[in-house]
Amino acid sequence: MENDSVETAPPETLLLCRDLMFVSKVTATARAVGVAVKVVRDPAGLPAAGRRLLVDLNQDGAIAAAAAWRGATGGQVIGFVSHVDTEAIARARAAGLDKVMARSGFAAGLEGILRVG
């Protein structure tokens, strides 16, 4: 008997975000460029897996979760945040996140961000 099941590797890119509209934008763009993205809505549920984490830094607990994920996996963290939220930007940079971007810049460059890696 032949086994027709195909094992696929888990997505290497994770998205930590609760904003359903933004999740839809990221996942639609990811599908268009052929990149698998696993969506995680709760920072407490962030798995220690993957190579890259895209994270909404305006979400409660996201900065600490992203820093812990980076420490556990050694992966790259790209955070996006409202450009006027200077406190979150400073906290994210202090936490050692690899890249902190304005949400608008992240959205504008999303296709390229997803393809790199």
ChimeraX commands (.cxc) that place a marker at each C-alpha (Angstrom):
marker #1 position 0.00,0.00,0.00 radius 0.5
marker #1 position 1.36,3.37,-1.02 radius 0.5
marker #1 position 1.49,6.31,1.38 radius 0.5
marker #1 position 0.24,9.42,-0.41 radius 0.5
marker #1 position 0.68,11.77,2.54 radius 0.5
marker #1 position 3.24,14.51,2.17 radius 0.5
marker #1 position 4.96,15.97,5.19 radius 0.5
marker #1 position 5.55,19.66,5.00 radius 0.5
marker #1 position 7.91,21.62,7.15 radius 0.5
marker #1 position 6.34,24.14,9.51 radius 0.5
marker #1 position 6.37,27.72,8.25 radius 0.5
marker #1 position 9.64,29.52,8.85 radius 0.5
marker #1 position 7.86,32.86,9.18 radius 0.5
marker #1 position 5.57,33.63,12.10 radius 0.5
marker #1 position 3.24,36.61,12.42 radius 0.5
marker #1 position 2.26,37.78,15.91 radius 0.5
marker #1 position -0.72,40.06,15.38 radius 0.5
marker #1 position -4.34,40.36,16.55 radius 0.5
marker #1 position -5.45,42.95,13.99 radius 0.5
marker #1 position -7.59,40.86,11.63 radius 0.5
marker #1 position -7.39,43.35,8.77 radius 0.5
marker #1 position -3.61,43.49,8.98 radius 0.5
marker #1 position -3.36,39.69,9.33 radius 0.5
marker #1 position -5.41,39.40,6.13 radius 0.5
marker #1 position -3.07,41.79,4.32 radius 0.5
marker #1 position 0.05,39.92,5.42 radius 0.5
marker #1 position -1.32,36.45,4.69 radius 0.5
marker #1 position -2.67,37.47,1.26 radius 0.5
marker #1 position 0.69,38.98,0.33 radius 0.5
marker #1 position 2.50,35.91,1.66 radius 0.5
marker #1 position 0.33,33.61,-0.48 radius 0.5
marker #1 position 0.99,35.80,-3.52 radius 0.5
marker #1 position 4.78,35.50,-3.11 radius 0.5
marker #1 position 4.69,31.83,-2.09 radius 0.5
marker #1 position 5.73,32.21,1.54 radius 0.5
marker #1 position 4.06,30.18,4.28 radius 0.5
marker #1 position 3.20,32.25,7.36 radius 0.5
marker #1 position 1.87,30.94,10.65 radius 0.5
marker #1 position -0.37,33.44,12.43 radius 0.5
marker #1 position -0.21,33.64,16.21 radius 0.5
marker #1 position -2.66,35.98,17.92 radius 0.5
marker #1 position -1.61,35.57,21.56 radius 0.5
marker #1 position 1.97,36.34,22.65 radius 0.5
marker #1 position 1.72,33.54,25.22 radius 0.5
marker #1 position 1.12,31.06,22.39 radius 0.5
marker #1 position 4.21,31.98,20.39 radius 0.5
marker #1 position 6.05,28.73,19.60 radius 0.5
marker #1 position 9.83,28.48,19.83 radius 0.5
marker #1 position 10.02,27.64,16.13 radius 0.5
marker #1 position 10.67,29.32,12.82 radius 0.5
marker #1 position 13.43,31.55,11.52 radius 0.5
marker #1 position 11.64,34.88,11.35 radius 0.5
marker #1 position 9.01,36.63,13.43 radius 0.5
marker #1 position 6.93,39.56,12.19 radius 0.5
marker #1 position 5.33,41.24,15.18 radius 0.5
marker #1 position 2.82,43.99,15.91 radius 0.5
marker #1 position 4.62,45.91,18.64 radius 0.5
marker #1 position 1.45,47.75,19.68 radius 0.5
marker #1 position 0.01,44.48,21.00 radius 0.5
marker #1 position 0.22,43.98,24.77 radius 0.5
marker #1 position 3.05,41.61,25.66 radius 0.5
marker #1 position 4.41,41.48,22.12 radius 0.5
marker #1 position 7.81,43.06,22.77 radius 0.5
marker #1 position 8.64,40.73,25.66 radius 0.5
marker #1 position 7.36,37.71,23.72 radius 0.5
marker #1 position 9.39,38.70,20.64 radius 0.5
marker #1 position 12.56,39.16,22.69 radius 0.5
marker #1 position 12.03,35.77,24.37 radius 0.5
marker #1 position 11.37,34.13,20.98 radius 0.5
marker #1 position 14.56,35.63,19.57 radius 0.5
marker #1 position 16.53,34.36,22.56 radius 0.5
marker #1 position 15.07,30.86,22.22 radius 0.5
marker #1 position 15.40,30.51,18.45 radius 0.5
marker #1 position 18.12,32.92,17.37 radius 0.5
marker #1 position 15.72,33.96,14.61 radius 0.5
marker #1 position 15.17,37.40,13.12 radius 0.5
marker #1 position 12.50,39.68,14.58 radius 0.5
marker #1 position 10.94,42.44,12.50 radius 0.5
marker #1 position 8.56,44.59,14.48 radius 0.5
marker #1 position 6.06,47.09,13.14 radius 0.5
marker #1 position 4.46,49.87,15.13 radius 0.5
marker #1 position 2.66,53.17,14.78 radius 0.5
marker #1 position 5.30,55.75,13.90 radius 0.5
marker #1 position 4.07,58.02,16.70 radius 0.5
marker #1 position 4.49,55.35,19.41 radius 0.5
marker #1 position 8.01,56.39,20.34 radius 0.5
marker #1 position 7.83,54.54,23.67 radius 0.5
marker #1 position 7.16,51.17,21.98 radius 0.5
marker #1 position 9.87,51.89,19.41 radius 0.5
marker #1 position 12.41,52.60,22.17 radius 0.5
marker #1 position 11.36,49.52,24.19 radius 0.5
marker #1 position 11.61,47.28,21.12 radius 0.5
marker #1 position 15.07,48.55,20.25 radius 0.5
marker #1 position 16.20,48.17,23.87 radius 0.5
marker #1 position 14.87,44.59,23.84 radius 0.5
marker #1 position 17.20,43.78,20.94 radius 0.5
marker #1 position 14.69,43.29,18.15 radius 0.5
marker #1 position 16.47,43.15,14.80 radius 0.5
marker #1 position 14.38,45.70,12.96 radius 0.5
marker #1 position 11.68,48.13,14.10 radius 0.5
marker #1 position 9.61,49.72,11.37 radius 0.5
marker #1 position 6.70,52.10,11.08 radius 0.5
marker #1 position 3.55,50.14,10.25 radius 0.5
marker #1 position 3.18,52.11,7.00 radius 0.5
marker #1 position 6.73,51.30,5.90 radius 0.5
marker #1 position 6.25,47.65,6.82 radius 0.5
marker #1 position 3.04,47.48,4.78 radius 0.5
marker #1 position 4.63,49.26,1.81 radius 0.5
marker #1 position 7.65,46.90,1.78 radius 0.5
marker #1 position 5.80,43.74,2.81 radius 0.5
marker #1 position 6.38,41.80,-0.38 radius 0.5
marker #1 position 10.14,42.32,-0.16 radius 0.5
marker #1 position 10.21,41.62,3.58 radius 0.5
marker #1 position 8.47,38.30,3.04 radius 0.5
marker #1 position 10.75,37.27,0.18 radius 0.5
marker #1 position 13.95,37.90,2.10 radius 0.5
marker #1 position 14.98,35.14,4.38 radius 0.5
marker link #1:1,2 radius 0.2
marker link #1:2,3 radius 0.2
marker link #1:3,4 radius 0.2
marker link #1:4,5 radius 0.2
marker link #1:5,6 radius 0.2
marker link #1:6,7 radius 0.2
marker link #1:7,8 radius 0.2
marker link #1:8,9 radius 0.2
marker link #1:9,10 radius 0.2
marker link #1:10,11 radius 0.2
marker link #1:11,12 radius 0.2
marker link #1:12,13 radius 0.2
marker link #1:13,14 radius 0.2
marker link #1:14,15 radius 0.2
marker link #1:15,16 radius 0.2
marker link #1:16,17 radius 0.2
marker link #1:17,18 radius 0.2
marker link #1:18,19 radius 0.2
marker link #1:19,20 radius 0.2
marker link #1:20,21 radius 0.2
marker link #1:21,22 radius 0.2
marker link #1:22,23 radius 0.2
marker link #1:23,24 radius 0.2
marker link #1:24,25 radius 0.2
marker link #1:25,26 radius 0.2
marker link #1:26,27 radius 0.2
marker link #1:27,28 radius 0.2
marker link #1:28,29 radius 0.2
marker link #1:29,30 radius 0.2
marker link #1:30,31 radius 0.2
marker link #1:31,32 radius 0.2
marker link #1:32,33 radius 0.2
marker link #1:33,34 radius 0.2
marker link #1:34,35 radius 0.2
marker link #1:35,36 radius 0.2
marker link #1:36,37 radius 0.2
marker link #1:37,38 radius 0.2
marker link #1:38,39 radius 0.2
marker link #1:39,40 radius 0.2
marker link #1:40,41 radius 0.2
marker link #1:41,42 radius 0.2
marker link #1:42,43 radius 0.2
marker link #1:43,44 radius 0.2
marker link #1:44,45 radius 0.2
marker link #1:45,46 radius 0.2
marker link #1:46,47 radius 0.2
marker link #1:47,48 radius 0.2
marker link #1:48,49 radius 0.2
marker link #1:49,50 radius 0.2
marker link #1:50,51 radius 0.2
marker link #1:51,52 radius 0.2
marker link #1:52,53 radius 0.2
marker link #1:53,54 radius 0.2
marker link #1:54,55 radius 0.2
marker link #1:55,56 radius 0.2
marker link #1:56,57 radius 0.2
marker link #1:57,58 radius 0.2
marker link #1:58,59 radius 0.2
marker link #1:59,60 radius 0.2
marker link #1:60,61 radius 0.2
marker link #1:61,62 radius 0.2
marker link #1:62,63 radius 0.2
marker link #1:63,64 radius 0.2
marker link #1:64,65 radius 0.2
marker link #1:65,66 radius 0.2
marker link #1:66,67 radius 0.2
marker link #1:67,68 radius 0.2
marker link #1:68,69 radius 0.2
marker link #1:69,70 radius 0.2
marker link #1:70,71 radius 0.2
marker link #1:71,72 radius 0.2
marker link #1:72,73 radius 0.2
marker link #1:73,74 radius 0.2
marker link #1:74,75 radius 0.2
marker link #1:75,76 radius 0.2
marker link #1:76,77 radius 0.2
marker link #1:77,78 radius 0.2
marker link #1:78,79 radius 0.2
marker link #1:79,80 radius 0.2
marker link #1:80,81 radius 0.2
marker link #1:81,82 radius 0.2
marker link #1:82,83 radius 0.2
marker link #1:83,84 radius 0.2
marker link #1:84,85 radius 0.2
marker link #1:85,86 radius 0.2
marker link #1:86,87 radius 0.2
marker link #1:87,88 radius 0.2
marker link #1:88,89 radius 0.2
marker link #1:89,90 radius 0.2
marker link #1:90,91 radius 0.2
marker link #1:91,92 radius 0.2
marker link #1:92,93 radius 0.2
marker link #1:93,94 radius 0.2
marker link #1:94,95 radius 0.2
marker link #1:95,96 radius 0.2
marker link #1:96,97 radius 0.2
marker link #1:97,98 radius 0.2
marker link #1:98,99 radius 0.2
marker link #1:99,100 radius 0.2
marker link #1:100,101 radius 0.2
marker link #1:101,102 radius 0.2
marker link #1:102,103 radius 0.2
marker link #1:103,104 radius 0.2
marker link #1:104,105 radius 0.2
marker link #1:105,106 radius 0.2
marker link #1:106,107 radius 0.2
marker link #1:107,108 radius 0.2
marker link #1:108,109 radius 0.2
marker link #1:109,110 radius 0.2
marker link #1:110,111 radius 0.2
marker link #1:111,112 radius 0.2
marker link #1:112,113 radius 0.2
marker link #1:113,114 radius 0.2
marker link #1:114,115 radius 0.2
marker link #1:115,116 radius 0.2
marker link #1:116,117 radius 0.2
view
